Amino acid sequence: MDNMEGKEKEFMQEAIRLSVTNVTEGKGGPFGAVIVKDGKIIARGANEVTSSNDPTAHAEVVAIRNACKELGTFQLDGCDIYTSCEPCPMCLGAIYWARPHRLYYANTKVDAADIAFDDQFIYEEIARPLIERKLFTKQMMRDEALEAFKLWSESNAKVEY
């Protein structure tokens, strides 16, 4: 085992430890994540959905928020994310938006579904036409809303991402 592979295992072990501790301490679901930059853990996250009453407080999102705060930036250039489970659709979207270098995961989405954390319905809903989705969805006031997009496209002060 080369040194990098050893470090990768260390980082994943920490993500797994966070997931186990989260359950044993009753803080939330069995998920943990760490973010690594330059060979060092810069941020950690564990699932805080029930303890913070925040449905977006998944381990990966918490870790991304912590890493961005630590780095003072909204992107994770040059960072790697280690998570104890294959990310759900929300977390995968957040990870892509954060733009890390690499993603590593341990448990699979099938493993998660086996313990009642099944996100398959979300993947299926996204593929459906709006009219067929379970969540009522209606577009309205597009012309008024386009004003913000027009201002953004013309702004010289915007920070693109």
Salt bridges, closest charged atoms under 4 A:
GLU10 OE1 - LYS7 NZ 3.99
GLU14 OE2 - ARG17 NH2 2.73
GLU14 OE2 - ARG44 NE 2.77
GLU25 OE1 - LYS27 NZ 2.99
ASP54 OD2 - ARG65 NH1 3.64
ASP80 OD2 - ARG102 NH2 2.94
GLU125 OE2 - ARG128 NE 2.84
GLU125 OE2 - LYS134 NZ 3.84
GLU154 OE2 - LYS150 NZ 3.51
